[in-house]
Amino acid sequence: MTQAVPFTTAETHGLRDALDETVAARATPGGVIVCGTAAGERTVICAGVVSPYTNPKAPDENTVYDLASLTKVTATWPLVGRAVADGLLDLDTPVRAYLPPMDGHMPSGEATVRQLLTHTSGLQAATRLDLYDLTSRPLHELICHELMESLPGTHRYINRGYILLGLALAHIGGRPLDRQAADFWAELGMGRTGYGPIPQAPDIAPTEHPDGHDRLWGVVHDENAATMGGVAGHAGVFAPAADLATYAEHLLGDDADAGHESPDHQNSGHGGPLRRWLRESLAPQAEIEPGLYRGLGWVLAAGGTVAYHHGYTGTSLYLAPATGRYVVIATNAVHNGAPRIPLAPLRERALKTLAG
């Protein structure tokens, strides 16, 4: 069993200062950090307000945020892992094998599940689903029919790969992606995590306001996910920091009982299978830049000791498996449409804290 290393007072004060400075710089109206361990120890840090327009009070660990691309590692990635464990997916098989039958030449459909997970597929990187004629063909056919933008193997962040993975999961699972994900989150006790839209309420953090519209509130910020009705493999999930902390604790928990599960739990979303999938996913698959690698879904840093993922709206999840520690960051940094660059110091502080 990995002995979880508690956060020191100096570390939590450093994270608090970084969040306060981020809010003071107007990079976000407010935010929440949860730093904790696999043993269930949590420190919650809050700053600013939920929104000066909808709730000018401080957020807390139960304030719900649009996770944006954290959807990739909180919904699609674990469901892919479960499908692989169940023999429904093979990482090195082209994704077209897991989609409804398609006729004709489908170049992008030849990308493998592994390539889609690792952003090495060579698919076109720009995603503008609003330009697609969705009345002519199903979305999976339109994407698979496209020519690849580059040869597979080189890392380039590509949302449409996770869109295809979400569509594949729905097809092989025989149920919509959001229903599969909801069952998974329920097993883990993530009671307030779900795909939108969700009812507007004071504890729901709004994001950005498109030109001529009110701020998006309980509705997905990502335009491509919105085109898909709010449910997609790359974006669309809403959750509070407390649920992300629960998720991190499951990912980092004790593996001692992984080989002693009852048959009813061999393929459950929690426990040993989920942690084994995390271990497999933390093997470097492609270099992003010197010292930074892509695993299956996750970004690997600090010599592979820290895995993380960001969300465009201002969210992040960091894991340090060897020490059993994690940091959750939940903000609505796109609230006023401001550049997200001022979030970099906060994110760097979280990474350095876990890297030691």
PLY file of the C-alpha trace (Angstrom):
ply
format ascii 1.0
element vertex 356
property float x
property float y
property float z
element edge 355
property int vertex1
property int vertex2
end_header
0.00 0.00 0.00
1.27 3.46 -0.92
1.58 5.64 2.16
-0.24 8.87 1.34
1.84 11.94 2.12
-0.22 14.72 3.77
0.07 18.27 2.53
2.13 20.57 4.70
0.90 23.93 5.97
3.42 25.64 3.73
2.09 23.79 0.69
-1.55 24.63 1.37
-0.63 28.26 2.07
1.24 28.38 -1.23
-1.81 27.09 -3.10
-4.04 29.55 -1.25
-1.77 32.46 -2.15
-1.71 31.36 -5.79
-5.52 31.20 -5.94
-5.88 34.59 -4.22
-3.44 36.12 -6.69
-5.32 34.58 -9.62
-8.59 36.12 -8.42
-6.91 39.46 -7.69
-5.56 39.48 -11.26
-9.18 39.09 -12.47
-8.28 35.86 -14.24
-11.42 34.34 -12.70
-14.21 35.67 -10.47
-13.46 32.91 -7.98
-12.45 29.34 -7.56
-11.96 26.30 -5.37
-8.94 24.10 -4.74
-9.12 20.75 -2.99
-5.76 19.24 -2.10
-6.00 15.82 -0.60
-4.77 12.26 -0.32
-5.97 8.78 -1.16
-6.60 8.32 2.57
-9.42 10.86 2.39
-7.64 13.83 3.96
-8.84 17.04 2.28
-8.05 20.71 2.54
-10.50 23.03 0.78
-9.34 26.46 -0.36
-11.81 29.02 -1.71
-11.46 32.55 -3.06
-13.50 35.23 -4.82
-17.15 34.80 -5.76
-19.15 32.36 -7.84
-20.20 35.21 -10.13
-20.78 38.92 -9.53
-24.00 38.54 -11.54
-25.59 35.30 -10.38
-24.10 34.72 -6.91
-21.72 37.28 -5.40
-20.80 34.90 -2.58
-17.73 32.74 -2.13
-17.75 29.37 -3.89
-17.12 26.19 -1.97
-16.36 22.56 -2.70
-20.01 21.99 -3.67
-20.16 24.75 -6.29
-20.69 23.13 -9.68
-18.38 24.08 -12.56
-18.30 23.32 -16.28
-15.37 20.87 -16.51
-14.75 21.38 -20.25
-11.94 19.02 -21.34
-11.75 17.34 -17.94
-14.66 15.43 -19.49
-12.00 13.49 -21.40
-10.53 11.98 -18.21
-13.64 11.89 -16.01
-16.06 10.34 -18.52
-14.51 9.05 -21.74
-11.18 7.76 -20.42
-12.60 5.62 -17.57
-15.38 4.24 -19.77
-12.84 3.29 -22.42
-10.85 1.53 -19.69
-13.90 -0.41 -18.61
-14.70 -1.37 -22.19
-11.12 -2.57 -22.70
-11.30 -4.64 -19.50
-14.62 -6.13 -20.66
-13.16 -7.08 -24.06
-15.43 -4.64 -25.91
-12.57 -2.43 -27.12
-9.03 -3.12 -28.24
-6.58 -0.23 -28.05
-4.88 -1.04 -31.34
-7.99 -1.62 -33.45
-9.28 1.14 -35.76
-12.16 3.04 -34.22
-14.39 2.36 -37.22
-14.75 -1.21 -35.93
-16.67 0.16 -32.93
-18.98 2.53 -34.81
-22.13 1.82 -36.83
-21.31 0.30 -40.24
-20.07 2.78 -42.84
-19.71 2.47 -46.60
-16.87 3.83 -48.68
-13.38 5.03 -47.87
-13.12 6.27 -44.29
-9.52 7.49 -43.79
-10.00 8.97 -40.34
-11.88 5.87 -39.25
-8.59 3.97 -39.47
-7.23 5.79 -36.41
-6.87 3.36 -33.54
-8.39 3.73 -30.10
-4.89 4.20 -28.68
-4.09 6.97 -31.17
-7.32 8.77 -30.31
-6.63 8.52 -26.58
-3.08 9.83 -27.00
-3.81 12.60 -29.53
-1.51 10.95 -32.08
-4.16 10.01 -34.66
-3.33 12.58 -37.34
-7.00 13.58 -37.59
-7.86 17.16 -38.41
-7.30 19.31 -35.35
-9.75 22.15 -35.96
-13.23 21.21 -34.79
-16.14 23.21 -36.23
-19.16 20.95 -36.03
-21.40 23.91 -36.81
-20.08 23.72 -40.38
-21.10 20.08 -40.83
-24.24 19.09 -42.71
-25.61 16.77 -40.07
-28.66 16.07 -42.23
-26.60 14.29 -44.87
-24.78 11.70 -42.76
-24.37 10.79 -39.10
-21.58 12.66 -37.34
-19.33 9.61 -37.01
-19.44 9.11 -40.79
-18.69 12.76 -41.50
-15.62 12.67 -39.27
-14.39 9.26 -40.43
-14.78 10.26 -44.08
-12.32 13.14 -43.68
-8.74 12.91 -44.84
-6.14 12.84 -42.10
-4.24 16.06 -41.54
-0.93 14.33 -40.85
0.57 10.88 -40.50
-0.28 9.16 -37.22
2.34 9.21 -34.49
2.98 12.88 -33.85
1.29 14.42 -30.83
-1.29 17.12 -31.54
-4.25 17.88 -29.30
-7.37 16.83 -31.23
-10.87 17.05 -29.76
-12.54 15.12 -32.55
-10.68 11.99 -31.46
-12.55 12.01 -28.16
-15.77 12.84 -29.98
-15.30 9.61 -31.93
-14.48 7.71 -28.75
-17.69 8.97 -27.14
-19.71 7.88 -30.17
-17.98 4.49 -30.15
-18.76 3.98 -26.46
-22.42 4.74 -27.07
-22.52 2.26 -29.96
-20.80 -0.69 -28.29
-22.54 -0.02 -24.97
-25.98 0.21 -26.54
-26.77 3.28 -24.42
-26.08 7.02 -24.70
-22.75 8.20 -23.35
-24.32 10.35 -20.63
-26.27 7.39 -19.20
-23.19 5.18 -19.10
-21.21 7.93 -17.42
-23.99 8.63 -14.91
-23.95 5.00 -13.78
-20.16 5.11 -13.43
-20.20 8.30 -11.35
-23.00 6.93 -9.15
-20.84 3.89 -8.32
-18.08 6.21 -7.14
-20.38 8.43 -5.09
-20.01 11.46 -7.38
-23.59 12.53 -6.79
-23.49 15.97 -8.42
-21.47 15.08 -11.51
-23.31 14.88 -14.81
-23.71 16.07 -18.33
-25.67 19.26 -18.85
-27.80 21.10 -19.29
-28.42 21.48 -15.57
-30.91 23.79 -13.82
-29.70 27.32 -13.13
-29.05 27.85 -9.43
-26.83 30.03 -7.23
-24.33 27.19 -6.72
-23.86 26.66 -10.48
-20.96 28.75 -11.75
-21.74 30.50 -15.06
-19.12 30.69 -17.76
-18.89 33.09 -20.69
-21.52 35.17 -22.44
-21.58 34.80 -26.22
-22.17 37.99 -28.19
-25.75 39.12 -27.80
-26.61 36.45 -25.24
-26.74 36.07 -21.49
-23.94 34.24 -19.77
-23.97 30.50 -20.22
-25.34 29.15 -16.98
-25.79 25.40 -16.61
-25.24 25.04 -20.36
-22.01 23.68 -21.83
-19.47 26.32 -22.86
-17.87 24.24 -25.62
-19.61 25.07 -28.89
-18.99 21.68 -30.47
-20.40 19.83 -27.47
-23.38 22.20 -27.61
-23.94 21.22 -31.25
-24.12 17.62 -30.05
-26.78 18.47 -27.48
-24.35 18.94 -24.62
-23.17 15.32 -24.49
-19.81 14.56 -26.07
-16.65 12.63 -25.41
-14.48 15.72 -25.23
-16.62 18.17 -23.19
-20.00 18.64 -21.53
-19.60 17.42 -17.94
-20.41 19.56 -14.87
-19.14 18.74 -11.37
-18.15 20.29 -8.04
-14.62 20.13 -6.71
-15.80 17.73 -3.99
-16.78 15.13 -6.58
-13.48 15.52 -8.40
-11.75 14.92 -5.07
-13.79 11.75 -4.61
-12.76 10.65 -8.10
-9.09 11.31 -7.36
-9.30 9.31 -4.14
-10.68 6.31 -6.04
-7.95 6.61 -8.66
-5.19 6.79 -6.07
-6.61 4.37 -3.49
-5.12 1.23 -2.04
-4.53 -1.60 -4.52
-4.14 -4.19 -1.78
-7.58 -5.67 -2.42
-7.42 -5.43 -6.22
-6.88 -9.17 -6.55
-9.60 -10.09 -4.04
-12.71 -8.61 -5.61
-15.91 -10.56 -5.81
-17.06 -11.60 -9.29
-19.83 -8.99 -9.13
-17.22 -6.25 -8.92
-14.63 -7.46 -11.39
-15.74 -4.89 -13.94
-17.04 -2.19 -11.65
-15.99 1.38 -12.27
-14.30 1.65 -8.87
-11.62 -0.25 -7.03
-8.86 -2.31 -8.58
-9.90 -2.21 -12.27
-9.97 1.60 -12.33
-6.58 1.89 -10.66
-5.07 -0.75 -12.93
-6.32 1.27 -15.91
-4.68 4.36 -14.44
-1.38 2.53 -14.06
-1.54 1.36 -17.66
-2.43 4.86 -18.79
0.60 6.44 -17.13
3.07 4.74 -19.46
4.43 7.42 -21.86
2.97 7.08 -25.35
4.17 10.24 -27.12
6.36 13.26 -26.42
4.52 16.57 -26.23
7.66 18.59 -25.62
10.94 17.89 -23.81
10.10 16.54 -20.35
6.36 16.35 -21.04
4.65 13.22 -22.35
1.18 11.99 -23.19
-0.05 8.79 -21.64
-3.44 7.28 -22.40
-5.41 10.48 -21.95
-3.29 12.06 -19.23
-0.33 14.45 -19.52
2.74 13.11 -17.71
5.18 15.53 -16.07
7.97 15.65 -13.50
9.58 12.46 -14.72
6.22 10.73 -14.85
5.50 11.31 -11.17
2.56 13.64 -11.87
-0.36 13.12 -14.25
-2.76 15.93 -15.05
-5.36 17.32 -17.41
-6.81 20.80 -17.90
-10.20 22.10 -18.94
-10.61 25.21 -21.12
-13.03 26.86 -18.70
-10.37 26.93 -15.96
-10.40 23.48 -14.37
-7.54 21.07 -13.65
-6.96 17.71 -12.00
-3.47 16.64 -10.86
-2.53 13.19 -9.54
0.69 11.99 -7.88
0.21 8.20 -7.60
3.50 7.48 -5.80
2.60 9.77 -2.89
-1.18 9.28 -3.04
-1.79 13.02 -3.39
-3.93 15.11 -5.72
-4.92 18.70 -6.42
-8.27 19.74 -7.89
-8.72 23.23 -9.35
-12.22 24.42 -10.22
-12.73 27.91 -11.67
-14.87 29.64 -14.28
-11.96 31.60 -15.74
-13.77 32.23 -19.04
-16.52 34.09 -17.17
-15.67 37.45 -18.71
-14.04 36.11 -21.83
-10.61 37.08 -20.48
-7.47 35.25 -21.63
-6.73 32.18 -19.56
-2.97 32.83 -19.51
-3.15 34.28 -15.95
-4.15 30.77 -14.78
-0.65 29.51 -15.60
0.94 30.48 -12.23
-1.82 28.71 -10.31
-1.47 25.57 -12.40
2.31 25.68 -12.13
2.03 25.94 -8.35
-0.18 22.85 -8.24
2.26 20.89 -10.40
5.30 21.94 -8.38
3.54 21.13 -5.13
2.91 17.54 -6.20
6.26 17.14 -7.95
8.03 17.99 -4.69
0 1
1 2
2 3
3 4
4 5
5 6
6 7
7 8
8 9
9 10
10 11
11 12
12 13
13 14
14 15
15 16
16 17
17 18
18 19
19 20
20 21
21 22
22 23
23 24
24 25
25 26
26 27
27 28
28 29
29 30
30 31
31 32
32 33
33 34
34 35
35 36
36 37
37 38
38 39
39 40
40 41
41 42
42 43
43 44
44 45
45 46
46 47
47 48
48 49
49 50
50 51
51 52
52 53
53 54
54 55
55 56
56 57
57 58
58 59
59 60
60 61
61 62
62 63
63 64
64 65
65 66
66 67
67 68
68 69
69 70
70 71
71 72
72 73
73 74
74 75
75 76
76 77
77 78
78 79
79 80
80 81
81 82
82 83
83 84
84 85
85 86
86 87
87 88
88 89
89 90
90 91
91 92
92 93
93 94
94 95
95 96
96 97
97 98
98 99
99 100
100 101
101 102
102 103
103 104
104 105
105 106
106 107
107 108
108 109
109 110
110 111
111 112
112 113
113 114
114 115
115 116
116 117
117 118
118 119
119 120
120 121
121 122
122 123
123 124
124 125
125 126
126 127
127 128
128 129
129 130
130 131
131 132
132 133
133 134
134 135
135 136
136 137
137 138
138 139
139 140
140 141
141 142
142 143
143 144
144 145
145 146
146 147
147 148
148 149
149 150
150 151
151 152
152 153
153 154
154 155
155 156
156 157
157 158
158 159
159 160
160 161
161 162
162 163
163 164
164 165
165 166
166 167
167 168
168 169
169 170
170 171
171 172
172 173
173 174
174 175
175 176
176 177
177 178
178 179
179 180
180 181
181 182
182 183
183 184
184 185
185 186
186 187
187 188
188 189
189 190
190 191
191 192
192 193
193 194
194 195
195 196
196 197
197 198
198 199
199 200
200 201
201 202
202 203
203 204
204 205
205 206
206 207
207 208
208 209
209 210
210 211
211 212
212 213
213 214
214 215
215 216
216 217
217 218
218 219
219 220
220 221
221 222
222 223
223 224
224 225
225 226
226 227
227 228
228 229
229 230
230 231
231 232
232 233
233 234
234 235
235 236
236 237
237 238
238 239
239 240
240 241
241 242
242 243
243 244
244 245
245 246
246 247
247 248
248 249
249 250
250 251
251 252
252 253
253 254
254 255
255 256
256 257
257 258
258 259
259 260
260 261
261 262
262 263
263 264
264 265
265 266
266 267
267 268
268 269
269 270
270 271
271 272
272 273
273 274
274 275
275 276
276 277
277 278
278 279
279 280
280 281
281 282
282 283
283 284
284 285
285 286
286 287
287 288
288 289
289 290
290 291
291 292
292 293
293 294
294 295
295 296
296 297
297 298
298 299
299 300
300 301
301 302
302 303
303 304
304 305
305 306
306 307
307 308
308 309
309 310
310 311
311 312
312 313
313 314
314 315
315 316
316 317
317 318
318 319
319 320
320 321
321 322
322 323
323 324
324 325
325 326
326 327
327 328
328 329
329 330
330 331
331 332
332 333
333 334
334 335
335 336
336 337
337 338
338 339
339 340
340 341
341 342
342 343
343 344
344 345
345 346
346 347
347 348
348 349
349 350
350 351
351 352
352 353
353 354
354 355
